[in-house]
Structure formats: C-alpha cells, structure tokens
Amino acid sequence: MDVLNVNNLTVEYIENKKKQDIISNISFSVKKNQCLGIVGESGSGKSMTCKAILGMLNSNFSVKGEVMYNHNNVLKADKNAIRKIRGKEIVMILQNPMTAFDPLLTIQSHMIETFVENLQVTKKDGLKIARESLAKMHINDYNEVLKKYPHQLSGGMLQRVMIGIALMLEPSIIIADEPTTAVDAINVMNVMDEFIRIKDHFDTSMIFISHDLGTIAKISDDILVMKDGVIADYGTKQYILKESTNEHTRYLVDTRKALINQFNNVFV
Ligand SMILES: Nc1ncnc2c1ncn2[C@@H]1O[C@H](COP(=O)(O)OP(=O)(O)OP(=O)(O)O)[C@@H](O)[C@H]1O
C-alpha cells in the first residue's frame, strides 16, 4: 500500500521573471513501512524534491503537480493543514541537526516544547516523553544530555536526539535528508543503525536521501536515482543495484565499487 504518491512534480525557480527548471515532472511513491532511497549527485534535486513535497519552498519557486497523502493533495492544502502534516504526519530530519535546535534552549526545553505543541501533552508528560525518547535512542546518560545546550553536544549526539524526537511524534513518514552529513565518521554507523532499527521495528515509512549509493543500498527497499532534476532510474533495490542497464545507474554502481576496491587496497 502507498502512503505517499507524488505525481508529475515540477519545481521552477523564478528570478526577475526568468524561469529555471529545478525539478521536471517527477513521479514516485512511498510504500507503507518501506524506505524509498533517493540518490544522486550534488545539485541533482534531492533536497528540493522533499522541500517541495512539504511546502517548504518560498514564493521564488513555483511548484506544480500532485502530492497525494491521505487522499489530499498536500500542494493544495492551506497553511494550517500543511503545518499539521509537517509537525506530526511527515517529519523531516535535516542534514545539520544544529539548525533544527534553538541555540538558546536546552535540549530538555526544546524537547518539552516540541512534545507539548505536537502531542498536546502537559510539560510534565513532555519531560517523561523526552526521557523515554532518549532511552529509545540508547542514550543512557539522558539526564545529562537533557541539561545541555545544542553547541555542547556532538553532531552525532544531536542527530540521535533529533531522530528520538521524530520517533515520539509517531509520524507516518520520516524524511531524512543526508542525516549523517554533520556526524563524525565514527558515529555515522550508529546513526545509520538507528534509522535501520526504526525501519525494521516501528510503524513508519521513510524517504532517505543520500549522494552515496552504499548508504542508500543499506536502508532502502526502492531506489530513485536523480540526475539534473529528473528521474534517471527508479525501481526496487535489486533492480537498481543488479539489473538496471541505465547508464547513470551503472556509473553510480561502478563508482561505488571502484571506491570500495581502492579503500580495501589501502589496507593491504
Ligand atoms: N535557494 C535556492 N535558490 C535557487 N536555486 C536553488 C536553491 N537551492 C538549490 N537550488 C538549485 O536547485 C537544484 C537542486 O538542488 P538540491 O539542493 O535539491 O540538490 P541536492 O541533490 O539535494 O544536492 P546536495 O546533495 O548538494 O544537497 C540545484 O541546481 C541548485 O543550484
């Protein structure tokens, strides 16, 4: 069953009455409890696709097409309806978690505020949920973490807090846009493991964005390959990695293999 259908999505950037195509006529769907991976090189339009889906682009952009969620076209929904969907139904995890936190609030205040607003709970219950969420992320010293300000935590820890918050909102869809960009190499695996765990054990569908096919292959059921704002290729993981004859897909797969071989040679 599909939880999200994107039909003929087109995004244009308008500046001084000049139009520039950013995304051209792309269509795809996200299946229940599955992960759609979106892979493509920098500038291929991955982030823009997700921002357009969630109505996050300003008036410099013209967005056309259909984004069907729960029988409603999100692109036609009013601001209030979109805000509800964005906070609760479809939650986005950004590249750099630092930008998602208010630097003047402790993690505890931020989490309580988020839960009070989105789950309609009291502050006291908000704190309980905050503790529960960090425990779910295997953050054992959660009382220490709750007292900290964002700049006092590493990128990896902040991202795990972010994922914990997203989980407690019990969204139907989590959109993760290159979530390991600001995480140091040692913690990339930890953060990826959390996403894989969410996918396997929670009732959530996912869109996972990365420029790295290896990362996408680890977590995705279906893969969409983007190039220059259009879909270059789209299919199951098996099809994309093993069967597709698409030139750009083969280029990504071969580049990935070459990188692994080169890396292995360093250690021999
Ligand atoms: N604020 C903006 N104003 C105008 N054009 C933009 C803006 N942000 C991105 N673009 C353009 O939109 C296109 C797609 O960008 P997008 O950020 O979606 O790429 P991406 O695949 O997510 O790349 P990355 O992996 O580097 O984040 C690019 O050509 C980019 O130059």
Ligand as a Chemical Component Dictionary entry (heavy atoms), coordinates in Angstrom:
data_LIG
# 
_chem_comp.id                   LIG 
_chem_comp.type                 NON-POLYMER 
_chem_comp.pdbx_formal_charge   0 
_chem_comp.three_letter_code    LIG 
# 
loop_
_chem_comp_atom.comp_id 
_chem_comp_atom.atom_id 
_chem_comp_atom.alt_atom_id 
_chem_comp_atom.type_symbol 
_chem_comp_atom.charge 
_chem_comp_atom.model_Cartn_x 
_chem_comp_atom.model_Cartn_y 
_chem_comp_atom.model_Cartn_z 
_chem_comp_atom.pdbx_ordinal 
LIG N1  N1  N 0 17.672 28.556 -2.636 1  
LIG C1  C1  C 0 17.845 28.221 -3.910 2  
LIG N2  N2  N 0 17.581 29.110 -4.891 3  
LIG C2  C2  C 0 17.726 28.778 -6.192 4  
LIG N3  N3  N 0 18.139 27.588 -6.627 5  
LIG C3  C3  C 0 18.445 26.667 -5.708 6  
LIG C4  C4  C 0 18.306 26.919 -4.280 7  
LIG N4  N4  N 0 18.681 25.822 -3.610 8  
LIG C5  C5  C 0 19.036 24.917 -4.550 9  
LIG N5  N5  N 0 18.895 25.407 -5.787 10 
LIG C6  C6  C 0 19.187 24.715 -7.062 11 
LIG O1  O1  O 0 18.318 23.600 -7.164 12 
LIG C7  C7  C 0 18.994 22.496 -7.756 13 
LIG C8  C8  C 0 18.787 21.282 -6.896 14 
LIG O2  O2  O 0 19.370 21.499 -5.619 15 
LIG P1  P1  P 0 19.208 20.479 -4.399 16 
LIG O3  O3  O 0 19.669 21.191 -3.165 17 
LIG O4  O4  O 0 17.858 19.896 -4.410 18 
LIG O5  O5  O 0 20.257 19.358 -4.808 19 
LIG P2  P2  P 0 20.684 18.075 -3.986 20 
LIG O6  O6  O 0 20.616 16.927 -4.925 21 
LIG O7  O7  O 0 19.909 17.969 -2.737 22 
LIG O8  O8  O 0 22.200 18.413 -3.684 23 
LIG P3  P3  P 0 23.045 18.269 -2.320 24 
LIG O9  O9  O 0 23.352 16.802 -2.205 25 
LIG O10 O10 O 0 24.261 19.108 -2.595 26 
LIG O11 O11 O 0 22.212 18.792 -1.209 27 
LIG C9  C9  C 0 20.450 22.911 -7.908 28 
LIG O12 O12 O 0 20.666 23.258 -9.256 29 
LIG C10 C10 C 0 20.592 24.127 -7.041 30 
LIG O13 O13 O 0 21.501 25.039 -7.599 31 
# 
loop_
_chem_comp_bond.comp_id 
_chem_comp_bond.atom_id_1 
_chem_comp_bond.atom_id_2 
_chem_comp_bond.value_order 
_chem_comp_bond.pdbx_ordinal 
LIG N1  C1  SING 1  
LIG C1  N2  SING 2  
LIG C1  C4  DOUB 3  
LIG N2  C2  DOUB 4  
LIG C2  N3  SING 5  
LIG N3  C3  DOUB 6  
LIG C3  C4  SING 7  
LIG C3  N5  SING 8  
LIG C4  N4  SING 9  
LIG N4  C5  DOUB 10 
LIG C5  N5  SING 11 
LIG N5  C6  SING 12 
LIG C6  O1  SING 13 
LIG C6  C10 SING 14 
LIG O1  C7  SING 15 
LIG C7  C8  SING 16 
LIG C7  C9  SING 17 
LIG C8  O2  SING 18 
LIG O2  P1  SING 19 
LIG P1  O3  DOUB 20 
LIG P1  O4  SING 21 
LIG P1  O5  SING 22 
LIG O5  P2  SING 23 
LIG P2  O6  DOUB 24 
LIG P2  O7  SING 25 
LIG P2  O8  SING 26 
LIG O8  P3  SING 27 
LIG P3  O9  DOUB 28 
LIG P3  O10 SING 29 
LIG P3  O11 SING 30 
LIG C9  O12 SING 31 
LIG C9  C10 SING 32 
LIG C10 O13 SING 33 
# 
